[in-house]
Amino acid sequence: LFAVLVTLYEEPEKPDSALDFLKHHLGASAPENPEIEALRLEVAETKEKYEAVLEENIKLKTKVKVY
């Protein structure tokens, strides 16, 4: 705890909430914001789409090499 308080003291830009800073550095998780969960879901979906497009790209490149 002392080390985290020293880190907070030495922080050049003080955070808006010292309590959130302490929770973050001590490993306690803050309650999830629904917007954050929606963004995580969107990121997961985007990664899946990216993987599918990447796979399709590889298949198309091999078709082009054949012709």
HTML snippet that shows the backbone in 3Dmol.js (N, CA, C, O; Angstrom):
<script src="https://3Dmol.org/build/3Dmol-min.js"></script>
<div id="view" style="width:600px;height:400px;position:relative"></div>
<script>
const pdb = `
ATOM      1  N   LEU A   1       0.833  -1.198   0.000  1.00  0.00           N
ATOM      2  CA  LEU A   1       0.000   0.000   0.000  1.00  0.00           C
ATOM      3  C   LEU A   1       0.868   1.247   0.000  1.00  0.00           C
ATOM      4  O   LEU A   1       0.583   2.217  -0.703  1.00  0.00           O
ATOM      5  N   PHE A   2       1.928   1.211   0.795  1.00  0.00           N
ATOM      6  CA  PHE A   2       2.806   2.373   0.881  1.00  0.00           C
ATOM      7  C   PHE A   2       3.424   2.682  -0.484  1.00  0.00           C
ATOM      8  O   PHE A   2       3.492   3.845  -0.883  1.00  0.00           O
ATOM      9  N   ALA A   3       3.873   1.655  -1.197  1.00  0.00           N
ATOM     10  CA  ALA A   3       4.492   1.862  -2.504  1.00  0.00           C
ATOM     11  C   ALA A   3       3.502   2.482  -3.489  1.00  0.00           C
ATOM     12  O   ALA A   3       3.880   3.330  -4.297  1.00  0.00           O
ATOM     13  N   VAL A   4       2.242   2.065  -3.425  1.00  0.00           N
ATOM     14  CA  VAL A   4       1.230   2.619  -4.331  1.00  0.00           C
ATOM     15  C   VAL A   4       0.960   4.082  -3.983  1.00  0.00           C
ATOM     16  O   VAL A   4       0.779   4.911  -4.875  1.00  0.00           O
ATOM     17  N   LEU A   5       0.933   4.393  -2.703  1.00  0.00           N
ATOM     18  CA  LEU A   5       0.730   5.787  -2.287  1.00  0.00           C
ATOM     19  C   LEU A   5       1.895   6.662  -2.736  1.00  0.00           C
ATOM     20  O   LEU A   5       1.693   7.808  -3.138  1.00  0.00           O
ATOM     21  N   VAL A   6       3.098   6.133  -2.670  1.00  0.00           N
ATOM     22  CA  VAL A   6       4.269   6.885  -3.145  1.00  0.00           C
ATOM     23  C   VAL A   6       4.163   7.092  -4.652  1.00  0.00           C
ATOM     24  O   VAL A   6       4.472   8.171  -5.157  1.00  0.00           O
ATOM     25  N   THR A   7       3.728   6.059  -5.368  1.00  0.00           N
ATOM     26  CA  THR A   7       3.547   6.180  -6.813  1.00  0.00           C
ATOM     27  C   THR A   7       2.516   7.257  -7.140  1.00  0.00           C
ATOM     28  O   THR A   7       2.704   8.044  -8.068  1.00  0.00           O
ATOM     29  N   LEU A   8       1.443   7.288  -6.387  1.00  0.00           N
ATOM     30  CA  LEU A   8       0.413   8.316  -6.583  1.00  0.00           C
ATOM     31  C   LEU A   8       0.983   9.701  -6.312  1.00  0.00           C
ATOM     32  O   LEU A   8       0.695  10.648  -7.043  1.00  0.00           O
ATOM     33  N   TYR A   9       1.775   9.819  -5.282  1.00  0.00           N
ATOM     34  CA  TYR A   9       2.385  11.105  -4.931  1.00  0.00           C
ATOM     35  C   TYR A   9       3.333  11.572  -6.026  1.00  0.00           C
ATOM     36  O   TYR A   9       3.388  12.763  -6.332  1.00  0.00           O
ATOM     37  N   GLU A  10       4.080  10.642  -6.619  1.00  0.00           N
ATOM     38  CA  GLU A  10       5.073  10.993  -7.630  1.00  0.00           C
ATOM     39  C   GLU A  10       4.487  11.123  -9.025  1.00  0.00           C
ATOM     40  O   GLU A  10       5.189  11.522  -9.954  1.00  0.00           O
ATOM     41  N   GLU A  11       3.218  10.793  -9.185  1.00  0.00           N
ATOM     42  CA  GLU A  11       2.558  10.879 -10.488  1.00  0.00           C
ATOM     43  C   GLU A  11       2.526  12.332 -10.957  1.00  0.00           C
ATOM     44  O   GLU A  11       2.007  13.193 -10.246  1.00  0.00           O
ATOM     45  N   PRO A  12       3.081  12.625 -12.164  1.00  0.00           N
ATOM     46  CA  PRO A  12       3.107  14.021 -12.636  1.00  0.00           C
ATOM     47  C   PRO A  12       1.706  14.578 -12.904  1.00  0.00           C
ATOM     48  O   PRO A  12       1.421  15.731 -12.579  1.00  0.00           O
ATOM     49  N   GLU A  13       0.839  13.760 -13.496  1.00  0.00           N
ATOM     50  CA  GLU A  13      -0.537  14.184 -13.728  1.00  0.00           C
ATOM     51  C   GLU A  13      -1.421  13.416 -12.759  1.00  0.00           C
ATOM     52  O   GLU A  13      -1.613  12.209 -12.900  1.00  0.00           O
ATOM     53  N   LYS A  14      -1.939  14.103 -11.806  1.00  0.00           N
ATOM     54  CA  LYS A  14      -2.754  13.457 -10.774  1.00  0.00           C
ATOM     55  C   LYS A  14      -4.057  12.943 -11.376  1.00  0.00           C
ATOM     56  O   LYS A  14      -4.699  13.649 -12.154  1.00  0.00           O
ATOM     57  N   PRO A  15      -4.451  11.730 -11.027  1.00  0.00           N
ATOM     58  CA  PRO A  15      -5.712  11.185 -11.546  1.00  0.00           C
ATOM     59  C   PRO A  15      -6.910  11.905 -10.936  1.00  0.00           C
ATOM     60  O   PRO A  15      -6.807  12.551  -9.894  1.00  0.00           O
ATOM     61  N   ASP A  16      -8.046  11.776 -11.612  1.00  0.00           N
ATOM     62  CA  ASP A  16      -9.273  12.403 -11.113  1.00  0.00           C
ATOM     63  C   ASP A  16      -9.720  11.776  -9.802  1.00  0.00           C
ATOM     64  O   ASP A  16     -10.232  12.460  -8.915  1.00  0.00           O
ATOM     65  N   SER A  17      -9.520  10.472  -9.690  1.00  0.00           N
ATOM     66  CA  SER A  17      -9.957   9.774  -8.497  1.00  0.00           C
ATOM     67  C   SER A  17      -8.787   8.990  -7.903  1.00  0.00           C
ATOM     68  O   SER A  17      -8.296   8.035  -8.505  1.00  0.00           O
ATOM     69  N   ALA A  18      -8.356   9.399  -6.732  1.00  0.00           N
ATOM     70  CA  ALA A  18      -7.261   8.696  -6.062  1.00  0.00           C
ATOM     71  C   ALA A  18      -7.682   7.282  -5.687  1.00  0.00           C
ATOM     72  O   ALA A  18      -6.867   6.361  -5.704  1.00  0.00           O
ATOM     73  N   LEU A  19      -8.945   7.114  -5.350  1.00  0.00           N
ATOM     74  CA  LEU A  19      -9.438   5.800  -4.971  1.00  0.00           C
ATOM     75  C   LEU A  19      -9.370   4.827  -6.149  1.00  0.00           C
ATOM     76  O   LEU A  19      -8.962   3.678  -5.981  1.00  0.00           O
ATOM     77  N   ASP A  20      -9.768   5.282  -7.339  1.00  0.00           N
ATOM     78  CA  ASP A  20      -9.682   4.440  -8.531  1.00  0.00           C
ATOM     79  C   ASP A  20      -8.225   4.115  -8.853  1.00  0.00           C
ATOM     80  O   ASP A  20      -7.915   2.999  -9.270  1.00  0.00           O
ATOM     81  N   PHE A  21      -7.339   5.074  -8.664  1.00  0.00           N
ATOM     82  CA  PHE A  21      -5.912   4.853  -8.881  1.00  0.00           C
ATOM     83  C   PHE A  21      -5.414   3.746  -7.955  1.00  0.00           C
ATOM     84  O   PHE A  21      -4.700   2.844  -8.392  1.00  0.00           O
ATOM     85  N   LEU A  22      -5.788   3.813  -6.686  1.00  0.00           N
ATOM     86  CA  LEU A  22      -5.367   2.802  -5.722  1.00  0.00           C
ATOM     87  C   LEU A  22      -5.941   1.429  -6.077  1.00  0.00           C
ATOM     88  O   LEU A  22      -5.235   0.423  -6.025  1.00  0.00           O
ATOM     89  N   LYS A  23      -7.222   1.397  -6.438  1.00  0.00           N
ATOM     90  CA  LYS A  23      -7.846   0.130  -6.812  1.00  0.00           C
ATOM     91  C   LYS A  23      -7.138  -0.494  -8.009  1.00  0.00           C
ATOM     92  O   LYS A  23      -6.881  -1.697  -8.038  1.00  0.00           O
ATOM     93  N   HIS A  24      -6.829   0.340  -8.992  1.00  0.00           N
ATOM     94  CA  HIS A  24      -6.173  -0.150 -10.204  1.00  0.00           C
ATOM     95  C   HIS A  24      -4.798  -0.733  -9.882  1.00  0.00           C
ATOM     96  O   HIS A  24      -4.448  -1.807 -10.372  1.00  0.00           O
ATOM     97  N   HIS A  25      -4.030  -0.037  -9.072  1.00  0.00           N
ATOM     98  CA  HIS A  25      -2.670  -0.483  -8.770  1.00  0.00           C
ATOM     99  C   HIS A  25      -2.620  -1.614  -7.745  1.00  0.00           C
ATOM    100  O   HIS A  25      -1.613  -2.316  -7.645  1.00  0.00           O
ATOM    101  N   LEU A  26      -3.676  -1.791  -6.999  1.00  0.00           N
ATOM    102  CA  LEU A  26      -3.714  -2.887  -6.038  1.00  0.00           C
ATOM    103  C   LEU A  26      -4.399  -4.121  -6.609  1.00  0.00           C
ATOM    104  O   LEU A  26      -4.452  -5.163  -5.957  1.00  0.00           O
ATOM    105  N   GLY A  27      -4.923  -4.005  -7.823  1.00  0.00           N
ATOM    106  CA  GLY A  27      -5.507  -5.156  -8.490  1.00  0.00           C
ATOM    107  C   GLY A  27      -6.989  -5.340  -8.237  1.00  0.00           C
ATOM    108  O   GLY A  27      -7.574  -6.304  -8.730  1.00  0.00           O
ATOM    109  N   ALA A  28      -7.608  -4.462  -7.494  1.00  0.00           N
ATOM    110  CA  ALA A  28      -9.054  -4.574  -7.277  1.00  0.00           C
ATOM    111  C   ALA A  28      -9.751  -4.080  -8.537  1.00  0.00           C
ATOM    112  O   ALA A  28      -9.391  -3.041  -9.090  1.00  0.00           O
ATOM    113  N   SER A  29     -10.733  -4.818  -8.977  1.00  0.00           N
ATOM    114  CA  SER A  29     -11.428  -4.414 -10.191  1.00  0.00           C
ATOM    115  C   SER A  29     -12.597  -3.514  -9.851  1.00  0.00           C
ATOM    116  O   SER A  29     -13.327  -3.737  -8.884  1.00  0.00           O
ATOM    117  N   ALA A  30     -12.751  -2.505 -10.662  1.00  0.00           N
ATOM    118  CA  ALA A  30     -13.865  -1.578 -10.498  1.00  0.00           C
ATOM    119  C   ALA A  30     -15.112  -2.218 -11.113  1.00  0.00           C
ATOM    120  O   ALA A  30     -14.989  -3.104 -11.959  1.00  0.00           O
ATOM    121  N   PRO A  31     -16.287  -1.794 -10.710  1.00  0.00           N
ATOM    122  CA  PRO A  31     -17.502  -2.338 -11.325  1.00  0.00           C
ATOM    123  C   PRO A  31     -17.515  -2.055 -12.825  1.00  0.00           C
ATOM    124  O   PRO A  31     -17.126  -0.975 -13.270  1.00  0.00           O
ATOM    125  N   GLU A  32     -17.961  -3.026 -13.584  1.00  0.00           N
ATOM    126  CA  GLU A  32     -17.956  -2.917 -15.035  1.00  0.00           C
ATOM    127  C   GLU A  32     -19.017  -1.925 -15.513  1.00  0.00           C
ATOM    128  O   GLU A  32     -20.158  -1.922 -15.050  1.00  0.00           O
ATOM    129  N   ASN A  33     -18.611  -1.119 -16.420  1.00  0.00           N
ATOM    130  CA  ASN A  33     -19.499  -0.175 -17.075  1.00  0.00           C
ATOM    131  C   ASN A  33     -20.132  -0.899 -18.262  1.00  0.00           C
ATOM    132  O   ASN A  33     -19.416  -1.567 -19.008  1.00  0.00           O
ATOM    133  N   PRO A  34     -21.440  -0.791 -18.464  1.00  0.00           N
ATOM    134  CA  PRO A  34     -22.075  -1.476 -19.595  1.00  0.00           C
ATOM    135  C   PRO A  34     -21.486  -1.058 -20.946  1.00  0.00           C
ATOM    136  O   PRO A  34     -21.417  -1.859 -21.878  1.00  0.00           O
ATOM    137  N   GLU A  35     -21.070   0.186 -21.037  1.00  0.00           N
ATOM    138  CA  GLU A  35     -20.475   0.667 -22.286  1.00  0.00           C
ATOM    139  C   GLU A  35     -19.152  -0.046 -22.561  1.00  0.00           C
ATOM    140  O   GLU A  35     -18.844  -0.357 -23.712  1.00  0.00           O
ATOM    141  N   ILE A  36     -18.378  -0.303 -21.524  1.00  0.00           N
ATOM    142  CA  ILE A  36     -17.107  -1.009 -21.674  1.00  0.00           C
ATOM    143  C   ILE A  36     -17.365  -2.435 -22.156  1.00  0.00           C
ATOM    144  O   ILE A  36     -16.665  -2.935 -23.036  1.00  0.00           O
ATOM    145  N   GLU A  37     -18.364  -3.080 -21.579  1.00  0.00           N
ATOM    146  CA  GLU A  37     -18.689  -4.444 -21.994  1.00  0.00           C
ATOM    147  C   GLU A  37     -19.141  -4.469 -23.451  1.00  0.00           C
ATOM    148  O   GLU A  37     -18.798  -5.396 -24.185  1.00  0.00           O
ATOM    149  N   ALA A  38     -19.902  -3.471 -23.877  1.00  0.00           N
ATOM    150  CA  ALA A  38     -20.345  -3.401 -25.274  1.00  0.00           C
ATOM    151  C   ALA A  38     -19.144  -3.217 -26.199  1.00  0.00           C
ATOM    152  O   ALA A  38     -19.095  -3.809 -27.277  1.00  0.00           O
ATOM    153  N   LEU A  39     -18.182  -2.405 -25.785  1.00  0.00           N
ATOM    154  CA  LEU A  39     -16.982  -2.200 -26.592  1.00  0.00           C
ATOM    155  C   LEU A  39     -16.142  -3.478 -26.670  1.00  0.00           C
ATOM    156  O   LEU A  39     -15.581  -3.791 -27.720  1.00  0.00           O
ATOM    157  N   ARG A  40     -16.057  -4.207 -25.572  1.00  0.00           N
ATOM    158  CA  ARG A  40     -15.320  -5.479 -25.588  1.00  0.00           C
ATOM    159  C   ARG A  40     -15.970  -6.460 -26.559  1.00  0.00           C
ATOM    160  O   ARG A  40     -15.279  -7.164 -27.296  1.00  0.00           O
ATOM    161  N   LEU A  41     -17.285  -6.503 -26.555  1.00  0.00           N
ATOM    162  CA  LEU A  41     -18.004  -7.376 -27.473  1.00  0.00           C
ATOM    163  C   LEU A  41     -17.753  -6.962 -28.917  1.00  0.00           C
ATOM    164  O   LEU A  41     -17.544  -7.806 -29.788  1.00  0.00           O
ATOM    165  N   GLU A  42     -17.777  -5.662 -29.161  1.00  0.00           N
ATOM    166  CA  GLU A  42     -17.528  -5.157 -30.506  1.00  0.00           C
ATOM    167  C   GLU A  42     -16.115  -5.510 -30.964  1.00  0.00           C
ATOM    168  O   GLU A  42     -15.914  -5.876 -32.122  1.00  0.00           O
ATOM    169  N   VAL A  43     -15.149  -5.406 -30.078  1.00  0.00           N
ATOM    170  CA  VAL A  43     -13.772  -5.756 -30.418  1.00  0.00           C
ATOM    171  C   VAL A  43     -13.667  -7.240 -30.757  1.00  0.00           C
ATOM    172  O   VAL A  43     -12.998  -7.612 -31.721  1.00  0.00           O
ATOM    173  N   ALA A  44     -14.321  -8.078 -29.974  1.00  0.00           N
ATOM    174  CA  ALA A  44     -14.287  -9.522 -30.232  1.00  0.00           C
ATOM    175  C   ALA A  44     -14.908  -9.843 -31.591  1.00  0.00           C
ATOM    176  O   ALA A  44     -14.369 -10.652 -32.347  1.00  0.00           O
ATOM    177  N   GLU A  45     -16.031  -9.214 -31.899  1.00  0.00           N
ATOM    178  CA  GLU A  45     -16.684  -9.442 -33.187  1.00  0.00           C
ATOM    179  C   GLU A  45     -15.807  -8.954 -34.344  1.00  0.00           C
ATOM    180  O   GLU A  45     -15.726  -9.602 -35.387  1.00  0.00           O
ATOM    181  N   THR A  46     -15.164  -7.827 -34.150  1.00  0.00           N
ATOM    182  CA  THR A  46     -14.293  -7.281 -35.188  1.00  0.00           C
ATOM    183  C   THR A  46     -13.095  -8.198 -35.424  1.00  0.00           C
ATOM    184  O   THR A  46     -12.665  -8.382 -36.562  1.00  0.00           O
ATOM    185  N   LYS A  47     -12.565  -8.765 -34.362  1.00  0.00           N
ATOM    186  CA  LYS A  47     -11.440  -9.701 -34.509  1.00  0.00           C
ATOM    187  C   LYS A  47     -11.873 -10.932 -35.298  1.00  0.00           C
ATOM    188  O   LYS A  47     -11.127 -11.420 -36.146  1.00  0.00           O
ATOM    189  N   GLU A  48     -13.075 -11.435 -35.023  1.00  0.00           N
ATOM    190  CA  GLU A  48     -13.583 -12.590 -35.762  1.00  0.00           C
ATOM    191  C   GLU A  48     -13.738 -12.266 -37.244  1.00  0.00           C
ATOM    192  O   GLU A  48     -13.358 -13.061 -38.103  1.00  0.00           O
ATOM    193  N   LYS A  49     -14.298 -11.096 -37.536  1.00  0.00           N
ATOM    194  CA  LYS A  49     -14.462 -10.684 -38.931  1.00  0.00           C
ATOM    195  C   LYS A  49     -13.110 -10.539 -39.612  1.00  0.00           C
ATOM    196  O   LYS A  49     -12.946 -10.929 -40.768  1.00  0.00           O
ATOM    197  N   TYR A  50     -12.147  -9.980 -38.900  1.00  0.00           N
ATOM    198  CA  TYR A  50     -10.806  -9.800 -39.446  1.00  0.00           C
ATOM    199  C   TYR A  50     -10.191 -11.156 -39.798  1.00  0.00           C
ATOM    200  O   TYR A  50      -9.620 -11.323 -40.875  1.00  0.00           O
ATOM    201  N   GLU A  51     -10.310 -12.115 -38.891  1.00  0.00           N
ATOM    202  CA  GLU A  51      -9.756 -13.444 -39.138  1.00  0.00           C
ATOM    203  C   GLU A  51     -10.413 -14.077 -40.369  1.00  0.00           C
ATOM    204  O   GLU A  51      -9.733 -14.710 -41.176  1.00  0.00           O
ATOM    205  N   ALA A  52     -11.727 -13.909 -40.515  1.00  0.00           N
ATOM    206  CA  ALA A  52     -12.438 -14.473 -41.666  1.00  0.00           C
ATOM    207  C   ALA A  52     -11.968 -13.822 -42.967  1.00  0.00           C
ATOM    208  O   ALA A  52     -11.760 -14.506 -43.968  1.00  0.00           O
ATOM    209  N   VAL A  53     -11.802 -12.515 -42.948  1.00  0.00           N
ATOM    210  CA  VAL A  53     -11.343 -11.800 -44.145  1.00  0.00           C
ATOM    211  C   VAL A  53      -9.907 -12.188 -44.471  1.00  0.00           C
ATOM    212  O   VAL A  53      -9.560 -12.347 -45.641  1.00  0.00           O
ATOM    213  N   LEU A  54      -9.083 -12.339 -43.466  1.00  0.00           N
ATOM    214  CA  LEU A  54      -7.702 -12.741 -43.667  1.00  0.00           C
ATOM    215  C   LEU A  54      -7.633 -14.137 -44.298  1.00  0.00           C
ATOM    216  O   LEU A  54      -6.842 -14.378 -45.210  1.00  0.00           O
ATOM    217  N   GLU A  55      -8.466 -15.041 -43.804  1.00  0.00           N
ATOM    218  CA  GLU A  55      -8.531 -16.396 -44.359  1.00  0.00           C
ATOM    219  C   GLU A  55      -8.978 -16.362 -45.813  1.00  0.00           C
ATOM    220  O   GLU A  55      -8.406 -17.042 -46.664  1.00  0.00           O
ATOM    221  N   GLU A  56     -10.003 -15.566 -46.089  1.00  0.00           N
ATOM    222  CA  GLU A  56     -10.504 -15.443 -47.456  1.00  0.00           C
ATOM    223  C   GLU A  56      -9.437 -14.853 -48.367  1.00  0.00           C
ATOM    224  O   GLU A  56      -9.302 -15.272 -49.517  1.00  0.00           O
ATOM    225  N   ASN A  57      -8.693 -13.904 -47.875  1.00  0.00           N
ATOM    226  CA  ASN A  57      -7.624 -13.277 -48.640  1.00  0.00           C
ATOM    227  C   ASN A  57      -6.569 -14.310 -49.031  1.00  0.00           C
ATOM    228  O   ASN A  57      -6.102 -14.326 -50.170  1.00  0.00           O
ATOM    229  N   ILE A  58      -6.204 -15.156 -48.100  1.00  0.00           N
ATOM    230  CA  ILE A  58      -5.207 -16.190 -48.379  1.00  0.00           C
ATOM    231  C   ILE A  58      -5.721 -17.150 -49.447  1.00  0.00           C
ATOM    232  O   ILE A  58      -4.981 -17.523 -50.358  1.00  0.00           O
ATOM    233  N   LYS A  59      -6.986 -17.550 -49.336  1.00  0.00           N
ATOM    234  CA  LYS A  59      -7.573 -18.454 -50.330  1.00  0.00           C
ATOM    235  C   LYS A  59      -7.586 -17.807 -51.713  1.00  0.00           C
ATOM    236  O   LYS A  59      -7.262 -18.457 -52.707  1.00  0.00           O
ATOM    237  N   LEU A  60      -7.956 -16.533 -51.778  1.00  0.00           N
ATOM    238  CA  LEU A  60      -8.003 -15.843 -53.066  1.00  0.00           C
ATOM    239  C   LEU A  60      -6.610 -15.680 -53.666  1.00  0.00           C
ATOM    240  O   LEU A  60      -6.441 -15.771 -54.882  1.00  0.00           O
ATOM    241  N   LYS A  61      -5.629 -15.443 -52.828  1.00  0.00           N
ATOM    242  CA  LYS A  61      -4.251 -15.327 -53.335  1.00  0.00           C
ATOM    243  C   LYS A  61      -3.783 -16.642 -53.927  1.00  0.00           C
ATOM    244  O   LYS A  61      -3.093 -16.648 -54.946  1.00  0.00           O
ATOM    245  N   THR A  62      -4.141 -17.749 -53.310  1.00  0.00           N
ATOM    246  CA  THR A  62      -3.735 -19.039 -53.871  1.00  0.00           C
ATOM    247  C   THR A  62      -4.459 -19.317 -55.186  1.00  0.00           C
ATOM    248  O   THR A  62      -3.877 -19.914 -56.092  1.00  0.00           O
ATOM    249  N   LYS A  63      -5.725 -18.891 -55.307  1.00  0.00           N
ATOM    250  CA  LYS A  63      -6.450 -19.054 -56.570  1.00  0.00           C
ATOM    251  C   LYS A  63      -5.795 -18.232 -57.673  1.00  0.00           C
ATOM    252  O   LYS A  63      -5.681 -18.690 -58.809  1.00  0.00           O
ATOM    253  N   VAL A  64      -5.370 -17.029 -57.339  1.00  0.00           N
ATOM    254  CA  VAL A  64      -4.742 -16.157 -58.330  1.00  0.00           C
ATOM    255  C   VAL A  64      -3.421 -16.770 -58.799  1.00  0.00           C
ATOM    256  O   VAL A  64      -3.087 -16.686 -59.980  1.00  0.00           O
ATOM    257  N   LYS A  65      -2.677 -17.377 -57.893  1.00  0.00           N
ATOM    258  CA  LYS A  65      -1.401 -18.000 -58.264  1.00  0.00           C
ATOM    259  C   LYS A  65      -1.630 -19.180 -59.220  1.00  0.00           C
ATOM    260  O   LYS A  65      -0.808 -19.436 -60.101  1.00  0.00           O
ATOM    261  N   VAL A  66      -2.737 -19.889 -59.045  1.00  0.00           N
ATOM    262  CA  VAL A  66      -3.036 -21.049 -59.885  1.00  0.00           C
ATOM    263  C   VAL A  66      -3.325 -20.599 -61.320  1.00  0.00           C
ATOM    264  O   VAL A  66      -2.900 -21.250 -62.274  1.00  0.00           O
ATOM    265  N   TYR A  67      -4.037 -19.504 -61.469  1.00  0.00           N
ATOM    266  CA  TYR A  67      -4.405 -19.014 -62.793  1.00  0.00           C
ATOM    267  C   TYR A  67      -3.262 -18.219 -63.331  1.00  0.00           C
ATOM    268  O   TYR A  67      -3.341 -17.701 -64.445  1.00  0.00           O
TER     269      TYR A  67
END
`;
const viewer = $3Dmol.createViewer("view");
viewer.addModel(pdb, "pdb");
viewer.setStyle({}, {cartoon: {color: "spectrum"}});
viewer.zoomTo();
viewer.render();
</script>
